[in-house]
Amino acid sequence: MIKSTIQLIKEGEGLTVEFKRTIDSPYKIAKTIASFANTSGGVLLVGVGDNRELLGIKSELNELEKLEKACTELVDKMIPVRFKSEKLDNRILLRVEIDESQERPHYAINEKGQRMIYIRVKDKSVPTLRLFIEGESDIDTKTLLASRHVRTLVQYLKEYDSISAKVFSRIINISEKRAERMMNDLAEKQVLLKLKKGKPELYSLKWVE
């Protein structure tokens, strides 16, 4: 069920909702859009403060120009978005909807020209290197990094975009079924990102330099 803008504001920010007073930087919006597409989709409300205060936007055209730059120039692969303006309490808000993508992972390009993968963790858009290294999830990071197999997998995926269980099994000399179980476990722990379903299933690291 699609929730109304009023309902989203009442419920506050979370995994699938983010508020912005204004689009002050296309780079920040690209990060938010990519993180929604890489996770569960979401709604970005522009003209709303962090405390749920209705602020409105001064120029719809100005906000849309920055949004267009974020979507067309600063996200790789392009993410389709839906947007519309709404009037609440005599203030104009911009509602931007992003679906969970079947083409993930999507990279957001930052001010330094780096391509980063972001995902949503609670109400934040988190770069996945930070998630992996700092343990901002339920991952026992030290245990994972102590595994020679996991270190080998991470190094491989820093050089190549994706890997299948068959390839991984050959690299570390284990059965394909065991490799598949290991990779599914890492996907559940938010280390790997399972790509589009197909045969063979492919996995990507949730961060790339």
N, C-alpha and C positions, 0 to 999 in steps of 0.2 A: 504494500500500500504506500502510495506517495504521500509524504507528510507535507502539510502546509508550512509556509515560511514562519508563520506565527508559532506553530507547534515546535519547529526546530529551534527557534530562539528561546522558547520557554525551557526546552530540554537542555540547551547549552551545547558547548563544543564536546566532541567525542571522536570516536574512530572514524565516523563518516560525515562529520560536520565541522566546519571551521569558519570563524568570523574574521573579517578584516575591516578595519576602519576605512581603509582606502587601498588601492593598488599602488603602493609607493614604489615598488620595484617589480618589473616583469620577471626577474630572476627568482624572487621569492614565490611568486604565483606559479611559475613553472615547476618549482619544487613541490608545491602543494598539489597541483594537478597531477604530476607524475606519481606522487605517493598514493593518491586516491586510486589512480588507474592500476597501480601495481598491487593494491591490497583489495579492498572491498567496494571501491567506488565511493562517491560522496557528494556533498553539496557545499559549495563555498558561497557564503553570504557576505557581500561587500557593502559597507555602510553600517555595520554592526560592531560595537565595541566588545572587548573581551568580557566585560561585565554584563553583556546582553543589552546594553543601551542602544536604542535606535538613534543613529547619528545621521544617516542618509549620505548621499554622495553629491558633490557639487556639480560635477560634469560627467554625464553618462558617456559622452563621446571620449573624454580623456581616459576614463576607466576601460572602455572597450578597446581603445588603441593599445593600451598596455597588455590587456588580456590577449589580443590578437598576436602581439609580438611574442608573448610567452608560449602560445599554442603553436605558432607557425615557425618560430626561429629557435626557441630555447628548449624544446622537447624533442627527443628522438626515440622512437618513431612517433609520428604525429598522432595526437590524441583528439578524437572528436569530442566537443563539448556542446552543451545546450545552455543558452542563457536567456534571461528575460528580466526586465525591470518591473518592480512592484512598488506600489505606493502604500505605506503604512504610517498612520499618524502624520500625514502630510509630508512624509519624507520618502525620497526615492531610494530603494535598495536594488542591488543587482544580485540576482540568483544565478549561480553557475553550477550546472550539474555534470558530473563526470561518472561514467560507468566503469565497473571493473573490466579491465581490458583482457581480451583473449590473445593479444599480441605482445603481452609483457615478456621481458622487462622493458620499461621505458626509462630513458636517461633524461635527467634534467641538467642543463648546461649552466654552470655557475659563472660568476663574474670573471674568474680566471680562465674560462674556457674549458674547464674540466667537466667530463661527463660522469655524473653520479647517479646511482640508483637510490631512490628514497622509498620507504614504505611507511605506513601509518602504525604508530604504536600509541595506543590510547588516543590522546588529542594532539599528538605531535607528528610532524613529518620528520622521520629519522633517517640519516644516511646509514646504509647498512654496514659500512665498515665500523662505525661507532657502535652500532648494535652488536656486532660480532666481537669486537675487541673489548668494549667496556662492559659487556654482559648486561645490557639493559632489557633483558628478557629473562625467561626461566632457564636459559642456557647455562650449564656449568662450563664456562669458557675455558678455564684452565684444563679441565679434563679433556675437552674437545681438542684443544691445541696440542695437548700431550700425545694425541693419537697420530702416529706416523701416517696412517692412511688418510686422515682428514687433512693433514698438512700437505700431503701429496696432491689431494683433490683440489685444495685451495690454490696451490701453485699452478696447477694445470688450468684452472678456470680464470686465472689472472692473465693467461696467455691466449686462451680460446674462449669463445662466447658460450659454449655449451658442451655437455657431455652426456653420453648414454650409459646405462648400467653395463652394457657389453664392453664398451671401451674402458670404463673404470675398472672392471673386473680384470681385464688384461694388463692394465698398468700396474695394479697391486697384487696380481696373481691370486685372486680368490674366485669363487664361483659367481656366475652372473646373478643368481638368485640372492646370494648374500650381499653382493654389491647393490642390488636393487633395494633390499631391505635397509641397508645402511643409508642410501641416498634418500629414501622416503622418510626415514627417521630424521635426517638432517633438514629435510624440507619442513617437517612438522615443528622443528625447533627453530625455524626462521633463519637457518644458515643458507639453505639452497632455495631457489625459486623453481617450481615445476612449471615448465613452459606448456604451450598448447598440447592438448592431448593428441596422441597419435602413436604410431609404431615406427621406431622405438620412442619411448618417452624420453624427453630431453630435460636436463636440469642446468640451471645457471646459478652462478654465485650472486648473492644479493648485494654486491658492491663491485664496482670496477673503477680503477684509477683513470 
